[in-house]
Amino acid sequence: MCSILEKRPNLRVICEVSDGQEAVQNAEELKPDLILLDIALPTLDGFAAARQIRKLAPECRIIFVSLESSTDIVQEAFNIGAWGYVLKTKAAFDLLTAVEAVVEGKQFVSDGLFGPGLL
Protein backbone atom coordinates (compact mmCIF):
# COMPACT_ATOMS: atom_id res chain seq x y z
CA MET A 1 0.00 0.00 0.00
CA CYS A 2 2.73 2.45 0.93
CA SER A 3 4.54 1.95 -2.36
CA ILE A 4 1.33 2.79 -4.23
CA LEU A 5 0.72 5.91 -2.14
CA GLU A 6 4.31 7.12 -2.41
CA LYS A 7 3.82 7.57 -6.16
CA ARG A 8 1.99 10.82 -5.37
CA PRO A 9 4.19 13.60 -3.96
CA ASN A 10 1.16 15.28 -2.35
CA LEU A 11 0.52 12.20 -0.16
CA ARG A 12 2.53 11.37 2.93
CA VAL A 13 2.26 8.18 4.96
CA ILE A 14 2.71 9.22 8.59
CA CYS A 15 2.42 5.81 10.24
CA GLU A 16 1.72 2.13 9.77
CA VAL A 17 0.14 -0.08 12.41
CA SER A 18 -0.07 -3.81 13.03
CA ASP A 19 -3.45 -4.03 14.77
CA GLY A 20 -6.73 -2.22 15.33
CA GLN A 21 -5.90 -0.93 18.81
CA GLU A 22 -2.73 0.69 17.50
CA ALA A 23 -4.78 2.25 14.68
CA VAL A 24 -7.13 3.84 17.22
CA GLN A 25 -4.26 5.15 19.36
CA ASN A 26 -2.43 6.64 16.39
CA ALA A 27 -5.60 8.17 14.94
CA GLU A 28 -6.31 9.92 18.25
CA GLU A 29 -2.72 11.13 18.59
CA LEU A 30 -1.85 12.04 14.99
CA LYS A 31 -5.29 13.08 13.66
CA PRO A 32 -4.49 12.16 10.04
CA ASP A 33 -6.65 13.39 7.18
CA LEU A 34 -7.13 9.85 5.89
CA ILE A 35 -6.89 6.35 7.37
CA LEU A 36 -6.70 3.08 5.46
CA LEU A 37 -8.08 0.17 7.47
CA ASP A 38 -8.44 -3.55 6.86
CA ILE A 39 -11.45 -5.27 8.37
CA ALA A 40 -9.39 -8.29 9.44
CA LEU A 41 -7.07 -6.67 11.97
CA PRO A 42 -5.79 -8.45 15.07
CA THR A 43 -6.60 -7.25 18.62
CA LEU A 44 -9.45 -5.01 17.44
CA ASP A 45 -11.07 -5.64 14.06
CA GLY A 46 -11.30 -2.83 11.52
CA PHE A 47 -14.99 -2.14 12.14
CA ALA A 48 -14.50 -1.82 15.90
CA ALA A 49 -11.43 0.35 15.32
CA ALA A 50 -13.37 2.57 12.90
CA ARG A 51 -16.17 3.05 15.41
CA GLN A 52 -13.67 4.23 18.01
CA ILE A 53 -11.80 6.42 15.53
CA ARG A 54 -15.07 8.10 14.50
CA LYS A 55 -15.56 9.12 18.16
CA LEU A 56 -11.96 10.12 18.93
CA ALA A 57 -11.03 11.74 15.61
CA PRO A 58 -14.26 12.41 13.70
CA GLU A 59 -12.55 14.54 11.06
CA CYS A 60 -10.45 11.57 9.84
CA ARG A 61 -11.78 9.99 6.68
CA ILE A 62 -11.60 6.20 6.51
CA ILE A 63 -11.11 3.96 3.50
CA PHE A 64 -11.44 0.24 4.08
CA VAL A 65 -9.09 -1.97 2.05
CA SER A 66 -10.26 -5.55 2.34
CA LEU A 67 -10.75 -8.92 0.70
CA GLU A 68 -14.38 -8.91 1.90
CA SER A 69 -16.75 -8.26 -0.99
CA SER A 70 -20.23 -9.00 0.33
CA THR A 71 -22.72 -6.16 -0.02
CA ASP A 72 -23.60 -6.44 3.68
CA ILE A 73 -19.96 -5.95 4.73
CA VAL A 74 -19.46 -3.02 2.35
CA GLN A 75 -22.71 -1.42 3.52
CA GLU A 76 -21.66 -1.85 7.16
CA ALA A 77 -18.39 -0.05 6.40
CA PHE A 78 -20.32 2.95 5.09
CA ASN A 79 -22.81 2.78 7.97
CA ILE A 80 -19.85 3.15 10.34
CA GLY A 81 -18.73 6.24 8.47
CA ALA A 82 -16.27 5.05 5.84
CA TRP A 83 -15.68 7.26 2.83
CA GLY A 84 -14.33 4.48 0.63
CA TYR A 85 -14.06 0.74 0.16
CA VAL A 86 -11.32 -0.82 -1.97
CA LEU A 87 -10.99 -4.52 -2.67
CA LYS A 88 -7.45 -5.68 -1.98
CA THR A 89 -7.49 -7.54 -5.28
CA LYS A 90 -8.05 -4.20 -7.04
CA ALA A 91 -5.87 -2.01 -4.81
CA ALA A 92 -3.13 -1.62 -7.42
CA PHE A 93 -5.68 0.02 -9.71
CA ASP A 94 -8.17 1.58 -7.28
CA LEU A 95 -6.24 2.81 -4.27
CA LEU A 96 -4.95 6.12 -5.63
CA THR A 97 -8.29 6.85 -7.28
CA ALA A 98 -10.05 6.14 -3.98
CA VAL A 99 -7.68 8.35 -2.01
CA GLU A 100 -8.04 11.21 -4.47
CA ALA A 101 -11.84 10.91 -4.46
CA VAL A 102 -12.07 10.85 -0.67
CA VAL A 103 -9.67 13.79 -0.29
CA GLU A 104 -11.99 15.71 -2.65
CA GLY A 105 -14.98 14.83 -0.44
CA LYS A 106 -16.40 12.06 -2.64
CA GLN A 107 -17.11 8.46 -1.69
CA PHE A 108 -15.45 5.58 -3.55
CA VAL A 109 -16.27 1.89 -3.98
CA SER A 110 -14.31 -0.58 -6.10
CA ASP A 111 -16.14 -1.72 -9.25
CA GLY A 112 -18.34 -4.73 -8.78
CA LEU A 113 -19.33 -3.91 -5.21
CA PHE A 114 -22.37 -1.81 -5.98
CA GLY A 115 -25.56 -3.28 -4.61
CA PRO A 116 -29.07 -2.11 -3.81
CA GLY A 117 -28.92 0.97 -1.61
CA LEU A 118 -25.12 1.21 -1.70
CA LEU A 119 -23.97 4.74 -2.33
N, C-alpha and C positions, 0 to 999 in steps of 0.2 A: 504494500500500500504506500509506504513512504517513498519508494522509488517512483511511483506513478505521480504522487503529489509534488515531488521535487522538480518535476519537469516544468512547473509554473513558478517563475520568480516571485510572483505576488503572493504565493502560499508559503507558510512556514509551519513546519511540524514542531510543536513546542514540548510534546512529551508522548511517550508510548507507555502503555500499562499492560500488565499480565493478567489482571482479573477485574471483576466488576467493582469491588470495594475500592481498589486503587483508582479506578476511573472516577468514582464519586468524589474521593478525596482530592484528586487533581483538578476536577472540574470546579469544586468549591474554592480551591486555592488559586488556580490560574485564571479562571473565568474566560476560557477560550471562546472565540466566535463560533466555532464549529467543532463538533465531536463526532468521530466515527466509532460506532459500537457494533460488536457482534452480539447476537442473541445468546450464543453458547459460550458464555464466559464462566470461568471457575469462581468460586466463593460467592458471587452474587451475579445472577444471570443478567443479560443485557437489558431485559425489560424492567427488572427490579432496580438496576442501576439507573436507567433512564428516568424512572419515577422519582428517585431521590434527586437526581440532577435537576429535574424540572423544578423541584422545590428549592434547592440550594443555589442554583444558578439559572434562573428562568430565561435569561437572555441568550443562553447557549443554544444553538441549533444543532439537532442531532440527525445524523444519517446512519441508518442501520446497514451494515454490510454482512450478509448472511447467506448460508446455503438454503435456508428455509424459503419455500416458495408458495406455501398455501395461502389462499386469499385471507383466511382467518388470521393467520400470523401477521401478514402484511397490514391488514386492517387494524389489528391490535397495536402495531408499532405506531400507526398514525393516531390512534385513539390516545396513546400515551403522550403524543406531542412531537413525534418525529417529523422532520421536514423532507426526508428522503429515505428510499429503500433501494439498495443495490444488491443484486445477486452476486455472490462471490464469483460465480462462473462467468459473469459479464463485467467484472470489475475493471479489467484491462481496457474495456471500451467505454464503460459507463461512469467510472468514478469521477473523472475530471468534469464531465458534463454535469453530474449530480452536484458536485461541489460548487461549480459556477452557478447553477440554477439556484441552489439554496442560498448562496451568498447574495444573489440578486432578489431574494425574497420569494422565490418560486419553489413549489414542491417538485420532487422527482421520484419516479418509480421506473425500475428497469422494465424494458419491453417484455410482454408476456405475463406480467403480473396484474394487469388490470382486471378487475372483476366488478360485479354489480355493487354500486355504491362506493367504490374506491376512487378517491380523488374526484 
